[in-house]
């Protein structure tokens, strides 16, 4: 079943220097920033691994990001009886606060995966620049990206072109 494009959502991934990643979720007229200040070595593999797992039909994922004394958790789960739709929800907590919902939206799996993919492809392209890559080499594996790219190409051959450019 084809669902309309959710044109009220977009995601930007920024691979920062010094072990951090910033995710910007643009939902309706609001922008939510999630920044991870813990070791980046796990963030990009987690993101790409989740994308692989969604392609394989697995359900229910949690991404956890630490930003000083606050935690932000992004929950990804399939909508019951509509497995091609994903529910994305973000909750955060401080050191003494209970979890509170920051945002929630529904998106078709294909749109979600391709949005993330093109952000990762942007980063893969930027990694070809020595100055950009200098402080980010350990954070982003081109081999892992290319394996993900091949898996996405197998599922969405008209939407994913192999290669960095």
N, C-alpha and C positions, 0 to 999 in steps of 0.2 A: 504494500500500500504506500502510495506517495503522500507525504504530508507537506503542507506549504512551508516554505522557508520561514524560519522564525527571524524576521528582520528587526526584532527588538533586542537581539543579543549579539554580542561579539566578544572575543577574547583576545587579549594581547599577552604574549609571553616575552619578557625581557630578561636576558641572561646578563646580569650585572657582574662587575668585577668583584673580587674578594668574597667569593662563596655566597652569593645571594641570587635569588630569582624573584622577579616581581610578576605577578599575574594581575592583569586588569580585566575585570568583567564589566562590560557595558551592557546594562540591562534596562530596557526602556530608556528613561532619561537620567539614569543614575550610573555612576562609575564606582566600582568597589575595588580597592587595592588590597591584594594579599601579597605580603612580602615574607620570604623565608630568609632568616639570617643564620640559620644553622648550616652545617656543611652541605654544599650543593651536590656533592658526589652522589647523594641518594635521590635528589629531586628529579633530575632529568631521566635517569633510568626508571624511576617510579612512574613518571608521566608516560614514557614510551611503553613501558611494560603494561600499564593499564590500557593503553590504546590497543596493544596486541591482544590482551585478554577480552576486550569488548568485541574485537573482530571474531574471536573464537566463541563468542556467545556467553561468556561468564558474566555473573551479576555481582552487584554490591561491592563497591570500592570505597575506600576512605583515603584521602590525601591529607596529611597533617603537616602544618607549617608552624614553626616557632618564630616569633618576632619579639625578642626580649622576654617579657614575662607573660605574653599573651599567646594563646594557641588558636589557630584557625583550622577547622576541619572542613574539607569539601567532601560531601557524600554524593556518590554517583550510583544510581540504581535504576533498574529497568521498571517501566510502568507496568503494573499487573495487566495482563491480557493484551498488552500492546508492546511486545518486547523490543520493537524497533524505536520506541520512544524512551528517552532517558530523563530522569528527574535529577537535576543538579541542585544541591542545597549546601549553603555555607553556614557554619555555626562557629562562634568564637567564644572563648572564655579567658578571663584574666586569672591571676593567681588565686583570687578569692571569690571570683564570680561564677555563677552557674552558666552553662551554655545558653547562648541566645542566637536565634536565627538572624542572619544578616541578609541573605537573599535566597530565593528559590525560583527556578524556572524549568520548563520542559523544552526539550529539543530533540529532534530526530538524531539517531546515532550517526548517520552519515554526515549530517551538517556539523555535529560536534567534533567528530574525528577529522574531517577535512579542515575545519577552522584551526584546530590544534596543529594538524600536519603542516599547513602553510606557514604557521608561526615557527615551527621547528625547521622548516625548509629555509626560511629567512635566516635563522640562526646558523644553519649549516653553511649557507652561502657566506655569511659574515665571518665564519670561522676560517675561510680561505685567506682572510687578511691577517697577516702576521701580528700587527699591532692589536687588533681586536682579540685575536686568539691567545695572545700572550698570557693574560690572567684568567683564561677560561678553558684551557686545554683539558684539565682534569674533569671539568664539569660536563662536557658534551662530547659524546663518542660518535664520530662520523659513521663507524661500522654499525653501531646500534641504530642510528638514524636510517642508514641504507637498508637494514633488515626490515625496519618498520615500513619504510617506503615501498619495498617489494611486497610486503603483506597487504598494504593498502592498495597497491596497484592491482594485485590479484582480485581484491574485492570490488574495487571501483576503477576499472581500467581506463574509462573515459575521463576520469577526474584527476588521476595521479600519473604524471609523466615521470619516468625514471631519470635520475641524474640530478645534479645540483642546480642546473640552469635551464 
